[in-house]
């Protein structure tokens, strides 16, 4: 991961943390990523990279995300929504 982008995770919003994860996986600067970028056509994501994003999100947010959620990973914005839902569900427990 680019150390210049690495900031204390807890101080960052869920959105920024997800964008940083996607940036790391697709090897692009976070600042260049559009939340509406299509993961496959715009960023070249394949199923293995999607799994890597899923694993990094589980580690970053300390939640379990079922692989079925990968179907919702179409745009960066949708990955953020998955993270927010999982964290809200965790807080409700």
C-alpha positions as CSV (number, residue, x, y, z in Angstrom):
1,X,0.0,0.0,0.0
2,X,1.2,3.5,-0.7
3,X,2.5,4.8,2.6
4,X,1.5,8.4,1.7
5,X,-2.1,7.3,1.6
6,X,-1.9,5.4,4.8
7,X,-3.6,7.3,7.6
8,X,-4.8,6.0,10.9
9,X,-7.8,3.8,9.8
10,X,-10.0,4.8,12.7
11,X,-9.8,8.4,11.8
12,X,-11.0,7.8,8.2
13,X,-14.6,7.4,7.1
14,X,-16.0,4.1,5.9
15,X,-16.0,5.5,2.4
16,X,-12.4,6.5,2.5
17,X,-11.3,3.2,4.0
18,X,-13.1,1.3,1.3
19,X,-11.7,3.5,-1.4
20,X,-8.2,2.9,0.0
21,X,-8.8,-0.9,-0.1
22,X,-9.9,-0.8,-3.7
23,X,-7.0,1.5,-4.6
24,X,-4.6,-0.9,-3.1
25,X,-6.1,-3.9,-5.0
26,X,-6.3,-2.2,-8.4
27,X,-3.0,-0.5,-7.9
28,X,-4.3,3.0,-8.5
29,X,-4.1,6.2,-6.4
30,X,-7.2,6.5,-4.2
31,X,-7.7,10.1,-5.4
32,X,-8.2,8.9,-9.0
33,X,-11.0,6.6,-8.1
34,X,-14.6,7.6,-8.9
35,X,-17.2,6.1,-6.5
36,X,-19.3,5.3,-9.6
37,X,-16.5,3.5,-11.4
38,X,-17.5,0.1,-12.7
39,X,-15.2,-2.5,-11.1
40,X,-14.9,-4.7,-14.2
41,X,-15.1,-2.3,-17.1
42,X,-13.4,0.7,-15.6
43,X,-11.0,-0.9,-13.1
44,X,-10.3,-4.3,-14.6
45,X,-11.4,-6.2,-11.5
46,X,-11.8,-10.0,-11.8
47,X,-13.2,-12.5,-9.3
48,X,-9.9,-13.0,-7.6
49,X,-9.4,-9.3,-7.0
50,X,-13.0,-9.0,-5.8
51,X,-12.2,-11.8,-3.2
52,X,-9.1,-9.9,-2.2
53,X,-11.2,-6.7,-1.6
54,X,-13.6,-8.8,0.4
55,X,-10.8,-10.2,2.6
56,X,-9.2,-6.8,3.1
57,X,-12.6,-5.4,4.1
58,X,-13.1,-8.1,6.7
59,X,-9.7,-7.4,8.1
60,X,-10.1,-3.6,8.1
61,X,-13.6,-3.5,9.6
62,X,-13.3,-6.7,11.7
63,X,-16.5,-8.1,10.3
64,X,-17.5,-11.3,8.4
65,X,-18.8,-10.6,4.9
66,X,-20.4,-13.6,3.1
67,X,-19.1,-14.3,-0.4
68,X,-22.7,-13.8,-1.6
69,X,-22.1,-10.1,-1.1
70,X,-19.6,-10.2,-4.0
71,X,-22.6,-10.1,-6.4
72,X,-23.2,-6.5,-5.1
73,X,-19.7,-5.4,-5.9
74,X,-20.4,-3.7,-9.2
75,X,-19.3,-0.1,-8.4
76,X,-17.2,1.3,-5.6
77,X,-20.3,3.0,-4.1
78,X,-21.9,-0.4,-3.7
79,X,-18.9,-1.8,-1.9
80,X,-19.2,1.1,0.5
81,X,-22.9,0.3,1.0
82,X,-22.1,-3.3,1.8
83,X,-19.5,-2.2,4.4
84,X,-22.0,0.3,6.0
85,X,-24.7,-2.4,6.2
86,X,-22.3,-5.0,7.8
87,X,-21.1,-2.4,10.3
88,X,-24.6,-1.3,11.2
89,X,-25.6,-5.0,11.6
90,X,-22.6,-5.5,13.9
91,X,-23.5,-2.5,16.0
92,X,-27.0,-3.7,16.4
93,X,-25.9,-7.1,17.8
